[in-house]
Amino acid sequence: MGLIKAAVGALSGTLGDTWKEAIHCPVIGNDTVVVNGEKMHNGNARSSNVKGTDNVISNGSAIMVEENTCMLTLDNGKITNVVTEPGRYILDNSTAPSIFAGQIKDSLKDLISRFTYGGTPATEQRVIYINLQKLPGIPFGTGTPVPYPDPRYNTTVELRFYGTFEVQIPDAENACKFYAEVLSKGVNAPQVYVKDIFKNEQYKNEFMQSLMVALNQLSAEGYSYNQITSQLNNLTNKTKDETANNWAQRGLMLTNIGLGPITISEETKELLKDRLKADTMLGGDVQRAMMTGAVARGIEAAGSNENGAMMGFMGMNMAMNAGNNVLGGMPAAPQQTTPQQPTPGGWKCSCGATNTGAFCSSCGAKKPEAWTCSCGQSNTGKFCANCGKSKEGDAPAAPAPSSWTCECGATNTGKFCAECGKSKPAAPKKYKCDKCGWVPADPEHPPKFCPECGDPFNEDDLV
């Protein structure tokens, strides 16, 4: 009877599992990381397949892929397909044959295989969907105050803060890493929520460790604790780089941090209050003002002394002598200097000295005489600062350019002829003996030797 029962079960299961299925992704929100694929018509009264085995997907079945999801097909525990492009796909590499896909021989082999396993299938196929959306709202906070080296106050302050961060499995490659390194395996592996991942203290501790490293980097860049929230993008990028060292191999990536108000401990508040007060007291003016106020209060108290005002003022005199010694050791208040006003009627020499006499007391130069140009400008130099005319008359005219006549007959003043484009001929060479100074009658055509001293004419004799 056991063999007959196994045979009936194998036949019934083979026929039930040979039906093609349509697999789709159930609801997957931004709080869900992984869901198992579901058969679209599972349990539907109109479906003829009521004896199909769970986790057996026949070859030729249709699989739907949603936006921002990564679909993985698993055949006997091995990833056989990875798809991120949304659409409808047909499974064609399953180890579960289907007679509806023309695999009659393979279906008979599967029937015999099931018979040897007591009528049940010896293979398993699954479809899982991994969420590629950004997964926000993961809470974090400091259970105890954390130290922050504050460069502004040159001391360590204790901070408390809280907030949320956001992660993402960005692509198919990281989805496979996430499945291999993080997810539970097996037929009955449940769907996974974000909270299921981060309830593990390992991930939270790694995030907080990376955040503390990023905070120390902000401190090294000179940011005080009350400037941290203004550097949130900078802090996020630094933390992202740090978490990548551990999370990249698991397929996770930090994308954003939302930071709540940063508070300091009561001990830090008292420390900063004393520090600010001490910084204020370092100023000499503040010290003197406080000492003066103390003296005034002492005089007021002396007048109301029970032993008489005389005794009070005697004590006050002793206190003032001591106070003067203290004031003497304080830094003197900076003296207000009044800028020196120029002497009426004075003039400034070119050497920089200011004078009142007719000659400069520094360099002896004569005081320049002011004169008014015809354009109305008052000047002291030799030329008008407005129009350029000289003190004696008009500004000297620029020399007219020399003209030359080209071979084509055109007269020009530039370096090239305006008519034919030929260059201006070079000026003729003229010679003069560089030894005795003799000048030939035709300076352009000298003899080979100077008749006075016998020196040969060459390039050294050019004028």
NUFI-141869 format. One record per residue (C-alpha): x, y, z; residue number from 0. Coordinates in pm, 1 decimal, m for minus. Each point is the difference from the previous one (the first is absolute). Example, Ala and Ser with C-alpha at 12.3 -4.5 7.8 and 13.67 -1.06 7.14 Angstrom:
// residues 2
@px->1230.0&py->m450.0&pz->780.0&seq->0 .
@px->137.0&py->344.0&pz->m66.0&seq->1 .
This chain:
// residues 463
@px->0.0&py->0.0&pz->0.0&seq->0 .
@px->292.7&py->232.5&pz->68.5&seq->1 .
@px->122.9&py->m37.1&pz->m358.8&seq->2 .
@px->m349.1&py->56.5&pz->m141.9&seq->3 .
@px->m47.7&py->307.3&pz->221.7&seq->4 .
@px->339.1&py->136.8&pz->m103.8&seq->5 .
@px->m80.0&py->m60.6&pz->m365.2&seq->6 .
@px->m337.0&py->176.2&pz->29.3&seq->7 .
@px->160.3&py->288.2&pz->188.5&seq->8 .
@px->278.9&py->28.9&pz->m254.2&seq->9 .
@px->m246.9&py->2.6&pz->m290.8&seq->10 .
@px->m233.5&py->246.3&pz->170.6&seq->11 .
@px->288.3&py->229.0&pz->102.6&seq->12 .
@px->162.2&py->m12.9&pz->m340.5&seq->13 .
@px->m325.1&py->95.5&pz->m171.1&seq->14 .
@px->m65.3&py->273.3&pz->257.9&seq->15 .
@px->349.5&py->144.6&pz->m30.1&seq->16 .
@px->6.2&py->m17.9&pz->m378.6&seq->17 .
@px->m246.6&py->290.7&pz->m23.6&seq->18 .
@px->166.0&py->330.0&pz->m92.6&seq->19 .
@px->m23.8&py->268.5&pz->265.7&seq->20 .
@px->m4.9&py->380.4&pz->3.7&seq->21 .
@px->221.4&py->133.0&pz->281.7&seq->22 .
@px->m26.1&py->360.5&pz->119.6&seq->23 .
@px->136.2&py->223.0&pz->277.1&seq->24 .
@px->m234.3&py->63.6&pz->295.5&seq->25 .
@px->m10.1&py->335.9&pz->178.1&seq->26 .
@px->354.3&py->126.0&pz->72.7&seq->27 .
@px->20.7&py->337.3&pz->177.4&seq->28 .
@px->297.3&py->206.4&pz->115.0&seq->29 .
@px->m1.4&py->m188.3&pz->330.0&seq->30 .
@px->47.6&py->m336.4&pz->m172.8&seq->31 .
@px->327.6&py->m136.3&pz->m134.4&seq->32 .
@px->m87.2&py->m344.7&pz->m142.3&seq->33 .
@px->m325.6&py->m181.9&pz->m92.4&seq->34 .
@px->m62.9&py->m340.3&pz->m155.8&seq->35 .
@px->m167.2&py->m17.9&pz->m338.2&seq->36 .
@px->m364.4&py->m113.0&pz->3.2&seq->37 .
@px->m204.4&py->m193.0&pz->m254.8&seq->38 .
@px->m255.7&py->241.3&pz->m141.6&seq->39 .
@px->m293.9&py->m245.3&pz->2.2&seq->40 .
@px->94.0&py->m202.7&pz->305.5&seq->41 .
@px->m323.1&py->m110.4&pz->175.6&seq->42 .
@px->m219.7&py->137.8&pz->m277.8&seq->43 .
@px->m311.8&py->m217.6&pz->m46.8&seq->44 .
@px->27.0&py->39.2&pz->m377.4&seq->45 .
@px->351.4&py->m145.8&pz->m5.1&seq->46 .
@px->21.9&py->m365.0&pz->m113.1&seq->47 .
@px->331.3&py->m46.0&pz->182.4&seq->48 .
@px->m97.5&py->m88.2&pz->356.7&seq->49 .
@px->267.2&py->m263.7&pz->65.4&seq->50 .
@px->315.3&py->189.8&pz->m94.6&seq->51 .
@px->295.4&py->m10.7&pz->239.0&seq->52 .
@px->123.6&py->318.2&pz->166.0&seq->53 .
@px->349.3&py->110.8&pz->m107.1&seq->54 .
@px->m23.4&py->m184.3&pz->m330.8&seq->55 .
@px->m20.9&py->227.0&pz->m304.9&seq->56 .
@px->m43.1&py->m170.8&pz->m334.0&seq->57 .
@px->210.7&py->87.9&pz->m298.7&seq->58 .
@px->m174.5&py->257.5&pz->m219.8&seq->59 .
@px->m170.0&py->176.1&pz->293.1&seq->60 .
@px->m38.7&py->379.5&pz->m13.7&seq->61 .
@px->168.9&py->225.7&pz->258.3&seq->62 .
@px->m88.8&py->366.4&pz->49.0&seq->63 .
@px->264.4&py->255.3&pz->109.8&seq->64 .
@px->m101.2&py->330.9&pz->161.1&seq->65 .
@px->174.7&py->337.7&pz->m11.3&seq->66 .
@px->289.7&py->43.4&pz->246.4&seq->67 .
@px->17.3&py->m369.1&pz->85.1&seq->68 .
@px->256.1&py->m267.5&pz->m74.3&seq->69 .
@px->m146.2&py->m344.2&pz->m82.0&seq->70 .
@px->209.9&py->m307.0&pz->74.8&seq->71 .
@px->m96.5&py->m351.4&pz->m115.0&seq->72 .
@px->142.9&py->m280.4&pz->211.6&seq->73 .
@px->21.4&py->m350.3&pz->m139.5&seq->74 .
@px->103.3&py->m256.0&pz->264.5&seq->75 .
@px->163.0&py->278.8&pz->204.4&seq->76 .
@px->196.4&py->151.8&pz->m289.7&seq->77 .
@px->m67.6&py->346.5&pz->m142.5&seq->78 .
@px->m87.7&py->m59.4&pz->m365.6&seq->79 .
@px->m144.4&py->336.9&pz->m106.3&seq->80 .
@px->39.9&py->360.1&pz->116.9&seq->81 .
@px->m236.0&py->261.7&pz->m147.4&seq->82 .
@px->m52.5&py->367.6&pz->89.7&seq->83 .
@px->m171.2&py->120.0&pz->m319.9&seq->84 .
@px->m377.7&py->11.9&pz->58.5&seq->85 .
@px->m215.1&py->m220.6&pz->m221.9&seq->86 .
@px->m123.1&py->m356.7&pz->m62.2&seq->87 .
@px->251.1&py->m281.6&pz->m41.9&seq->88 .
@px->m29.4&py->m370.9&pz->m90.1&seq->89 .
@px->196.3&py->m251.9&pz->203.0&seq->90 .
@px->185.7&py->m238.0&pz->m231.5&seq->91 .
@px->270.9&py->m160.1&pz->209.7&seq->92 .
@px->m189.3&py->m163.0&pz->285.6&seq->93 .
@px->71.8&py->m357.8&pz->107.8&seq->94 .
@px->m378.1&py->m51.2&pz->24.7&seq->95 .
@px->m112.1&py->m106.8&pz->m352.8&seq->96 .
@px->m348.8&py->64.8&pz->m135.8&seq->97 .
@px->m193.3&py->m196.9&pz->m259.8&seq->98 .
@px->m152.2&py->334.0&pz->m103.5&seq->99 .
@px->349.3&py->111.6&pz->m98.8&seq->100 .
@px->48.6&py->m311.0&pz->m221.9&seq->101 .
@px->209.6&py->m183.5&pz->258.7&seq->102 .
@px->m193.9&py->m331.4&pz->11.7&seq->103 .
@px->310.6&py->m219.1&pz->32.6&seq->104 .
@px->140.5&py->221.8&pz->275.7&seq->105 .
@px->m336.2&py->m11.9&pz->177.3&seq->106 .
@px->7.0&py->m383.4&pz->m5.7&seq->107 .
@px->352.4&py->4.7&pz->142.0&seq->108 .
@px->m120.8&py->237.2&pz->272.3&seq->109 .
@px->m289.2&py->m243.7&pz->73.4&seq->110 .
@px->245.5&py->m288.1&pz->49.7&seq->111 .
@px->224.9&py->223.2&pz->214.4&seq->112 .
@px->m293.8&py->93.0&pz->223.2&seq->113 .
@px->m94.9&py->m365.6&pz->35.7&seq->114 .
@px->347.2&py->m72.9&pz->139.3&seq->115 .
@px->m45.3&py->280.8&pz->255.2&seq->116 .
@px->m333.8&py->m125.4&pz->127.4&seq->117 .
@px->m213.6&py->195.6&pz->m247.1&seq->118 .
@px->139.9&py->344.3&pz->86.1&seq->119 .
@px->222.3&py->223.1&pz->m216.6&seq->120 .
@px->376.1&py->m4.1&pz->62.3&seq->121 .
@px->51.8&py->349.8&pz->m142.8&seq->122 .
@px->m89.5&py->349.9&pz->114.5&seq->123 .
@px->m52.5&py->330.3&pz->m184.3&seq->124 .
@px->m63.6&py->335.2&pz->162.7&seq->125 .
@px->m39.5&py->363.3&pz->m103.4&seq->126 .
@px->93.5&py->279.2&pz->240.6&seq->127 .
@px->m20.0&py->376.7&pz->m42.0&seq->128 .
@px->255.6&py->236.6&pz->160.2&seq->129 .
@px->m102.0&py->363.7&pz->50.0&seq->130 .
@px->230.1&py->249.7&pz->m178.1&seq->131 .
@px->m180.5&py->306.0&pz->141.2&seq->132 .
@px->154.6&py->221.3&pz->264.4&seq->133 .
@px->m92.5&py->m129.9&pz->343.9&seq->134 .
@px->m39.7&py->294.7&pz->241.7&seq->135 .
@px->m88.7&py->49.2&pz->365.3&seq->136 .
@px->258.5&py->m221.2&pz->171.3&seq->137 .
@px->37.5&py->155.0&pz->348.7&seq->138 .
@px->327.1&py->60.3&pz->184.6&seq->139 .
@px->109.4&py->195.6&pz->306.0&seq->140 .
@px->263.6&py->34.1&pz->268.9&seq->141 .
@px->m86.6&py->m193.2&pz->314.8&seq->142 .
@px->275.9&py->183.7&pz->186.3&seq->143 .
@px->174.0&py->330.7&pz->m80.8&seq->144 .
@px->274.9&py->m32.0&pz->m260.4&seq->145 .
@px->318.0&py->213.3&pz->7.3&seq->146 .
@px->62.2&py->260.3&pz->m270.8&seq->147 .
@px->332.8&py->192.3&pz->m10.6&seq->148 .
@px->m125.7&py->355.0&pz->m54.3&seq->149 .
@px->266.6&py->213.8&pz->m172.7&seq->150 .
@px->m171.1&py->328.8&pz->84.5&seq->151 .
@px->2.5&py->m51.1&pz->377.5&seq->152 .
@px->316.3&py->m213.5&pz->m8.3&seq->153 .
@px->m163.6&py->m261.7&pz->219.7&seq->154 .
@px->m201.0&py->m321.7&pz->m28.3&seq->155 .
@px->m377.5&py->42.4&pz->21.0&seq->156 .
@px->m249.6&py->m279.8&pz->66.1&seq->157 .
@px->m274.7&py->m24.6&pz->m261.9&seq->158 .
@px->m337.2&py->m171.4&pz->m12.4&seq->159 .
@px->m187.5&py->m35.3&pz->m328.3&seq->160 .
@px->m248.5&py->m220.1&pz->m180.3&seq->161 .
@px->m144.5&py->m37.5&pz->m347.3&seq->162 .
@px->m69.7&py->m240.6&pz->m284.4&seq->163 .
@px->199.9&py->m124.2&pz->m294.6&seq->164 .
@px->m81.1&py->m146.5&pz->m339.3&seq->165 .
@px->154.4&py->m297.1&pz->m184.0&seq->166 .
@px->m36.9&py->m156.0&pz->m343.3&seq->167 .
@px->87.7&py->m312.2&pz->m196.1&seq->168 .
@px->89.1&py->193.1&pz->m316.2&seq->169 .
@px->22.3&py->m258.5&pz->m279.5&seq->170 .
@px->m9.6&py->m365.8&pz->m105.2&seq->171 .
@px->361.3&py->m69.4&pz->97.3&seq->172 .
@px->m58.9&py->124.6&pz->353.3&seq->173 .
@px->m331.7&py->m189.0&pz->15.2&seq->174 .
@px->189.7&py->m325.7&pz->m60.6&seq->175 .
@px->252.6&py->94.5&pz->270.4&seq->176 .
@px->m284.9&py->75.5&pz->239.5&seq->177 .
@px->m164.0&py->m336.2&pz->m69.6&seq->178 .
@px->328.1&py->m187.6&pz->42.3&seq->179 .
@px->126.9&py->180.9&pz->313.1&seq->180 .
@px->m306.7&py->112.8&pz->195.9&seq->181 .
@px->m322.6&py->m183.7&pz->m84.7&seq->182 .
@px->m122.2&py->m324.1&pz->150.5&seq->183 .
@px->2.2&py->m293.4&pz->m241.2&seq->184 .
@px->m239.3&py->m290.0&pz->m46.1&seq->185 .
@px->m346.6&py->m85.9&pz->m124.5&seq->186 .
@px->m185.9&py->162.2&pz->286.6&seq->187 .
@px->216.0&py->315.4&pz->25.4&seq->188 .
@px->m242.9&py->281.4&pz->91.5&seq->189 .
@px->m24.7&py->345.3&pz->m148.5&seq->190 .
@px->239.9&py->247.9&pz->160.0&seq->191 .
@px->m72.8&py->347.9&pz->134.9&seq->192 .
@px->247.9&py->284.1&pz->58.6&seq->193 .
@px->m48.3&py->m29.4&pz->375.1&seq->194 .
@px->96.4&py->m367.6&pz->m20.5&seq->195 .
@px->340.2&py->96.2&pz->m143.8&seq->196 .
@px->82.4&py->283.9&pz->237.5&seq->197 .
@px->m120.9&py->m162.1&pz->317.8&seq->198 .
@px->337.9&py->m169.3&pz->m23.4&seq->199 .
@px->229.6&py->216.9&pz->214.0&seq->200 .
@px->290.2&py->m67.6&pz->m237.0&seq->201 .
@px->m141.0&py->231.7&pz->m268.1&seq->202 .
@px->m94.8&py->275.3&pz->244.8&seq->203 .
@px->342.4&py->m12.8&pz->166.7&seq->204 .
@px->178.1&py->20.3&pz->m334.3&seq->205 .
@px->m211.4&py->301.2&pz->m97.6&seq->206 .
@px->68.3&py->181.7&pz->330.3&seq->207 .
@px->370.4&py->m78.5&pz->m26.2&seq->208 .
@px->12.3&py->149.3&pz->m351.8&seq->209 .
@px->m199.2&py->302.8&pz->118.2&seq->210 .
@px->248.5&py->65.5&pz->281.4&seq->211 .
@px->292.1&py->m18.1&pz->m244.1&seq->212 .
@px->m179.3&py->254.3&pz->m223.2&seq->213 .
@px->m60.6&py->229.6&pz->300.6&seq->214 .
@px->369.5&py->m8.1&pz->88.6&seq->215 .
@px->80.0&py->95.8&pz->m358.8&seq->216 .
@px->m232.6&py->301.5&pz->30.0&seq->217 .
@px->181.8&py->96.7&pz->319.8&seq->218 .
@px->335.2&py->m22.5&pz->m179.8&seq->219 .
@px->m139.0&py->234.0&pz->m268.7&seq->220 .
@px->m70.9&py->262.8&pz->267.9&seq->221 .
@px->m378.8&py->m30.0&pz->49.3&seq->222 .
@px->m142.2&py->67.1&pz->346.6&seq->223 .
@px->m272.8&py->m227.2&pz->140.6&seq->224 .
@px->m273.0&py->256.6&pz->m75.7&seq->225 .
@px->102.4&py->m0.9&pz->m370.2&seq->226 .
@px->m51.0&py->m373.9&pz->m51.2&seq->227 .
@px->m360.7&py->29.3&pz->m122.0&seq->228 .
@px->108.2&py->254.0&pz->m264.5&seq->229 .
@px->251.8&py->m257.1&pz->m128.9&seq->230 .
@px->m251.0&py->m285.5&pz->m31.0&seq->231 .
@px->79.7&py->m75.8&pz->m366.8&seq->232 .
@px->369.6&py->m2.6&pz->82.6&seq->233 .
@px->m66.4&py->m227.8&pz->298.5&seq->234 .
@px->m215.3&py->m235.9&pz->m211.6&seq->235 .
@px->266.6&py->m35.6&pz->m268.6&seq->236 .
@px->270.7&py->m72.9&pz->255.4&seq->237 .
@px->m218.8&py->m255.7&pz->179.2&seq->238 .
@px->m92.9&py->m158.3&pz->m334.5&seq->239 .
@px->367.1&py->m46.0&pz->m83.3&seq->240 .
@px->64.1&py->m160.6&pz->337.9&seq->241 .
@px->m297.9&py->m239.3&pz->m9.1&seq->242 .
@px->96.8&py->m109.3&pz->m351.4&seq->243 .
@px->299.6&py->m178.9&pz->150.5&seq->244 .
@px->m234.3&py->m248.8&pz->172.2&seq->245 .
@px->m334.1&py->20.8&pz->m181.6&seq->246 .
@px->113.4&py->m13.0&pz->m364.2&seq->247 .
@px->78.3&py->m372.2&pz->24.2&seq->248 .
@px->m355.0&py->m56.8&pz->127.1&seq->249 .
@px->m166.6&py->198.3&pz->m278.6&seq->250 .
@px->m117.4&py->288.3&pz->223.4&seq->251 .
@px->70.4&py->370.3&pz->m51.3&seq->252 .
@px->m69.3&py->297.6&pz->228.0&seq->253 .
@px->m181.5&py->274.9&pz->m194.5&seq->254 .
@px->m109.7&py->263.9&pz->252.7&seq->255 .
@px->m0.9&py->106.0&pz->365.8&seq->256 .
@px->m271.9&py->202.1&pz->174.8&seq->257 .
@px->140.9&py->153.6&pz->316.9&seq->258 .
@px->m213.8&py->135.3&pz->282.7&seq->259 .
@px->101.9&py->277.8&pz->245.0&seq->260 .
@px->347.2&py->m37.4&pz->150.9&seq->261 .
@px->14.5&py->59.1&pz->375.7&seq->262 .
@px->290.5&py->13.6&pz->244.0&seq->263 .
@px->19.5&py->m149.4&pz->348.3&seq->264 .
@px->m45.6&py->210.4&pz->315.2&seq->265 .
@px->369.4&py->m41.0&pz->83.1&seq->266 .
@px->92.3&py->138.0&pz->m341.8&seq->267 .
@px->m236.6&py->295.6&pz->44.7&seq->268 .
@px->173.1&py->96.6&pz->327.1&seq->269 .
@px->341.7&py->m50.2&pz->m160.2&seq->270 .
@px->m78.8&py->225.0&pz->m297.6&seq->271 .
@px->m157.0&py->262.2&pz->227.8&seq->272 .
@px->316.8&py->18.0&pz->209.4&seq->273 .
@px->213.2&py->0.3&pz->m312.9&seq->274 .
@px->m186.2&py->293.8&pz->m154.3&seq->275 .
@px->20.4&py->189.5&pz->329.3&seq->276 .
@px->374.9&py->m63.2&pz->20.1&seq->277 .
@px->49.1&py->115.5&pz->m360.2&seq->278 .
@px->m187.6&py->320.8&pz->82.8&seq->279 .
@px->209.9&py->58.2&pz->311.1&seq->280 .
@px->323.4&py->m20.4&pz->m198.2&seq->281 .
@px->m58.1&py->348.9&pz->m144.4&seq->282 .
@px->184.6&py->279.6&pz->187.6&seq->283 .
@px->m288.5&py->245.0&pz->m41.0&seq->284 .
@px->m243.8&py->m251.9&pz->148.4&seq->285 .
@px->232.8&py->m65.7&pz->294.9&seq->286 .
@px->35.8&py->369.7&pz->74.3&seq->287 .
@px->m374.1&py->58.7&pz->m29.3&seq->288 .
@px->m72.7&py->m281.0&pz->247.5&seq->289 .
@px->263.2&py->131.3&pz->243.2&seq->290 .
@px->m144.4&py->350.7&pz->m25.6&seq->291 .
@px->m345.9&py->m136.3&pz->71.3&seq->292 .
@px->132.0&py->m187.0&pz->303.5&seq->293 .
@px->163.7&py->323.4&pz->131.5&seq->294 .
@px->m326.7&py->188.9&pz->m43.6&seq->295 .
@px->m188.0&py->m267.0&pz->195.0&seq->296 .
@px->268.6&py->14.5&pz->269.9&seq->297 .
@px->m38.7&py->377.4&pz->41.9&seq->298 .
@px->m375.6&py->m40.7&pz->28.9&seq->299 .
@px->43.0&py->m269.7&pz->262.9&seq->300 .
@px->255.5&py->213.0&pz->193.1&seq->301 .
@px->m250.6&py->279.2&pz->43.8&seq->302 .
@px->m236.8&py->m239.7&pz->178.6&seq->303 .
@px->261.8&py->m158.3&pz->228.6&seq->304 .
@px->m137.2&py->m70.4&pz->350.3&seq->305 .
@px->326.7&py->115.2&pz->161.0&seq->306 .
@px->m17.5&py->335.7&pz->m173.9&seq->307 .
@px->84.1&py->124.9&pz->m344.2&seq->308 .
@px->358.7&py->79.1&pz->104.7&seq->309 .
@px->74.9&py->m362.6&pz->78.3&seq->310 .
@px->m165.0&py->m103.6&pz->m324.2&seq->311 .
@px->208.6&py->240.0&pz->m206.7&seq->312 .
@px->319.6&py->m107.4&pz->176.4&seq->313 .
@px->m71.5&py->m356.9&pz->m107.3&seq->314 .
@px->m96.9&py->126.9&pz->m339.1&seq->315 .
@px->334.4&py->179.1&pz->m35.9&seq->316 .
@px->188.6&py->m321.1&pz->74.3&seq->317 .
@px->m213.2&py->m186.2&pz->m255.5&seq->318 .
@px->60.8&py->266.3&pz->m264.1&seq->319 .
@px->376.5&py->m24.4&pz->51.2&seq->320 .
@px->m23.5&py->m372.2&pz->m59.9&seq->321 .
@px->m229.3&py->62.0&pz->m297.0&seq->322 .
@px->246.8&py->242.3&pz->m154.0&seq->323 .
@px->264.4&py->m270.0&pz->15.6&seq->324 .
@px->m237.2&py->m233.7&pz->m184.1&seq->325 .
@px->m90.3&py->265.2&pz->m257.3&seq->326 .
@px->366.1&py->72.6&pz->m55.4&seq->327 .
@px->53.2&py->m358.7&pz->m111.9&seq->328 .
@px->m286.8&py->7.9&pz->m247.1&seq->329 .
@px->63.5&py->75.0&pz->m366.4&seq->330 .
@px->m40.8&py->366.7&pz->m77.5&seq->331 .
@px->m298.7&py->106.5&pz->m206.4&seq->332 .
@px->92.9&py->84.4&pz->m357.3&seq->333 .
@px->46.9&py->372.1&pz->m53.3&seq->334 .
@px->m222.9&py->166.6&pz->m252.3&seq->335 .
@px->223.2&py->183.0&pz->m245.5&seq->336 .
@px->m128.6&py->299.0&pz->m192.2&seq->337 .
@px->114.8&py->3.8&pz->m359.8&seq->338 .
@px->234.5&py->289.8&pz->m73.3&seq->339 .
@px->m174.0&py->272.5&pz->m196.3&seq->340 .
@px->190.2&py->160.1&pz->m288.0&seq->341 .
@px->145.2&py->343.9&pz->74.3&seq->342 .
@px->m206.0&py->277.3&pz->m164.4&seq->343 .
@px->185.7&py->141.1&pz->m299.0&seq->344 .
@px->246.8&py->m290.3&pz->m13.3&seq->345 .
@px->109.5&py->m188.2&pz->m310.3&seq->346 .
@px->119.5&py->m353.0&pz->m62.6&seq->347 .
@px->329.9&py->m57.4&pz->m177.7&seq->348 .
@px->59.4&py->m279.9&pz->m249.7&seq->349 .
@px->219.8&py->m170.1&pz->261.3&seq->350 .
@px->m302.7&py->m31.0&pz->232.1&seq->351 .
@px->91.2&py->268.5&pz->256.2&seq->352 .
@px->m260.8&py->261.6&pz->98.3&seq->353 .
@px->137.7&py->357.1&pz->9.2&seq->354 .
@px->m109.7&py->357.6&pz->58.2&seq->355 .
@px->302.2&py->189.8&pz->m136.3&seq->356 .
@px->118.6&py->71.6&pz->m351.8&seq->357 .
@px->235.4&py->m301.7&pz->1.0&seq->358 .
@px->m43.0&py->m359.5&pz->115.4&seq->359 .
@px->148.8&py->m57.8&pz->345.5&seq->360 .
@px->91.1&py->m357.6&pz->m98.9&seq->361 .
@px->148.2&py->13.4&pz->m352.8&seq->362 .
@px->34.9&py->376.7&pz->m61.9&seq->363 .
@px->m222.6&py->2.3&pz->m307.4&seq->364 .
@px->m170.4&py->330.2&pz->m80.8&seq->365 .
@px->m371.1&py->32.9&pz->67.7&seq->366 .
@px->m181.6&py->m48.4&pz->m331.8&seq->367 .
@px->m182.3&py->308.6&pz->m127.9&seq->368 .
@px->m361.6&py->m51.4&pz->m93.6&seq->369 .
@px->m115.9&py->113.3&pz->m343.5&seq->370 .
@px->m331.9&py->m13.5&pz->m179.8&seq->371 .
@px->m23.3&py->m149.0&pz->m348.2&seq->372 .
@px->m214.5&py->152.4&pz->m275.0&seq->373 .
@px->m239.8&py->m293.8&pz->49.3&seq->374 .
@px->m62.1&py->115.9&pz->360.4&seq->375 .
@px->197.2&py->m279.3&pz->173.5&seq->376 .
@px->223.5&py->105.9&pz->292.0&seq->377 .
@px->342.9&py->m170.4&pz->m14.5&seq->378 .
@px->339.6&py->3.7&pz->172.4&seq->379 .
@px->198.0&py->m210.1&pz->m250.3&seq->380 .
@px->143.5&py->90.9&pz->m340.4&seq->381 .
@px->m299.6&py->m134.6&pz->m194.0&seq->382 .
@px->m375.8&py->28.6&pz->48.0&seq->383 .
@px->m152.5&py->m308.3&pz->161.2&seq->384 .
@px->m320.6&py->51.3&pz->m202.6&seq->385 .
@px->98.3&py->86.2&pz->m359.7&seq->386 .
@px->377.5&py->m62.2&pz->m10.1&seq->387 .
@px->104.1&py->355.2&pz->m90.8&seq->388 .
@px->337.0&py->111.0&pz->131.4&seq->389 .
@px->34.3&py->277.1&pz->251.6&seq->390 .
@px->159.2&py->218.8&pz->m267.1&seq->391 .
@px->m256.9&py->m72.0&pz->m274.9&seq->392 .
@px->m163.2&py->m273.1&pz->m204.7&seq->393 .
@px->99.9&py->m360.8&pz->38.6&seq->394 .
@px->276.4&py->m98.8&pz->m243.4&seq->395 .
@px->m140.6&py->m146.7&pz->m317.5&seq->396 .
@px->90.5&py->m353.9&pz->m87.9&seq->397 .
@px->251.3&py->m26.8&pz->m284.1&seq->398 .
@px->m158.0&py->m72.7&pz->m336.8&seq->399 .
@px->82.4&py->m344.2&pz->m136.9&seq->400 .
@px->256.4&py->m2.0&pz->m280.1&seq->401 .
@px->m127.4&py->m90.5&pz->m346.0&seq->402 .
@px->159.5&py->m214.2&pz->m271.6&seq->403 .
@px->m77.0&py->m69.8&pz->m364.0&seq->404 .
@px->m48.9&py->m353.9&pz->m122.2&seq->405 .
@px->120.4&py->m134.4&pz->m336.4&seq->406 .
@px->m362.3&py->8.9&pz->m116.9&seq->407 .
@px->m8.7&py->374.0&pz->62.1&seq->408 .
@px->m225.1&py->1.4&pz->309.6&seq->409 .
@px->103.3&py->215.4&pz->295.3&seq->410 .
@px->m27.6&py->m174.2&pz->338.1&seq->411 .
@px->76.7&py->57.1&pz->367.9&seq->412 .
@px->m35.0&py->m357.5&pz->131.1&seq->413 .
@px->227.0&py->m302.5&pz->m29.5&seq->414 .
@px->m180.5&py->m135.3&pz->m308.2&seq->415 .
@px->m130.7&py->156.8&pz->m322.6&seq->416 .
@px->m375.3&py->57.9&pz->5.9&seq->417 .
@px->m24.3&py->m68.7&pz->m377.4&seq->418 .
@px->222.2&py->m300.3&pz->m73.7&seq->419 .
@px->83.7&py->m131.5&pz->348.6&seq->420 .
@px->377.1&py->17.8&pz->m36.4&seq->421 .
@px->195.7&py->69.2&pz->318.4&seq->422 .
@px->170.5&py->329.8&pz->63.2&seq->423 .
@px->357.5&py->m8.2&pz->m137.3&seq->424 .
@px->270.8&py->m5.5&pz->262.7&seq->425 .
@px->186.5&py->327.0&pz->64.9&seq->426 .
@px->331.6&py->24.6&pz->m192.2&seq->427 .
@px->313.0&py->m93.1&pz->195.1&seq->428 .
@px->241.0&py->285.0&pz->73.3&seq->429 .
@px->359.0&py->m45.7&pz->108.1&seq->430 .
@px->246.0&py->194.1&pz->216.6&seq->431 .
@px->342.9&py->m121.8&pz->104.3&seq->432 .
@px->m22.7&py->m123.6&pz->358.6&seq->433 .
@px->378.1&py->51.3&pz->51.3&seq->434 .
@px->67.6&py->357.6&pz->m110.1&seq->435 .
@px->m347.5&py->134.4&pz->m72.6&seq->436 .
@px->59.8&py->61.9&pz->m374.7&seq->437 .
@px->m325.9&py->33.8&pz->m199.7&seq->438 .
@px->7.9&py->m97.3&pz->m368.2&seq->439 .
@px->m139.4&py->238.8&pz->m261.9&seq->440 .
@px->m267.5&py->m257.7&pz->m79.5&seq->441 .
@px->m82.6&py->m151.6&pz->340.2&seq->442 .
@px->m211.0&py->m269.5&pz->m164.4&seq->443 .
@px->289.7&py->m122.8&pz->m218.7&seq->444 .
@px->325.9&py->22.3&pz->199.8&seq->445 .
@px->336.8&py->m125.4&pz->m128.1&seq->446 .
@px->136.1&py->m331.8&pz->117.6&seq->447 .
@px->252.2&py->168.8&pz->233.1&seq->448 .
@px->5.5&py->330.1&pz->188.1&seq->449 .
@px->248.5&py->233.5&pz->m177.2&seq->450 .
@px->90.5&py->160.4&pz->333.2&seq->451 .
@px->76.7&py->m300.0&pz->222.8&seq->452 .
@px->m19.8&py->m300.4&pz->m233.9&seq->453 .
@px->m275.6&py->m174.8&pz->200.5&seq->454 .
@px->m226.3&py->m215.6&pz->m222.3&seq->455 .
@px->m364.8&py->102.2&pz->m20.4&seq->456 .
@px->m243.2&py->m264.1&pz->137.0&seq->457 .
@px->m316.4&py->m31.5&pz->211.7&seq->458 .
@px->179.6&py->162.7&pz->296.1&seq->459 .
@px->15.7&py->329.5&pz->m197.0&seq->460 .
@px->m376.3&py->29.9&pz->m52.2&seq->461 .
@px->m148.8&py->326.1&pz->127.5&seq->462 .
